[in-house]
Amino acid sequence: DLTDCKYIMDLHLRAKKALKFPDFYGCNWSAFWDSLSMDSPINTVTVKGTKTMSKDLQPSLETIIKIFERQKERCTKYGLFFNYVIED
């Protein structure tokens, strides 16, 4: 839930908690990809609150979507399942 998210660190910490990333998660996009593709037990993600988050975070949201798309493609390639929904 990204409702009223204003800062990039807040976004990463919310993602860490929601996606069950490890304690050593590095709070950057490389670590996001690594944690999602290797460590996260989550196979379906619903993202909420994007319309209320800071406009300064729009590029970060676009990055998240690219990473989710990459994960979806990777999982499909290996016969696994991953999906995401942007719900507002």
PyMOL commands that set and color helices and strands:
alter all, ss='L'
color gray80, all
select helices_A, chain A and resi 8-18+29-39+55-77
alter helices_A, ss='H'
color red, helices_A
select strands_A, chain A and resi 44-48+83-87
alter strands_A, ss='S'
color yellow, strands_A
deselect
rebuild
show_as cartoon
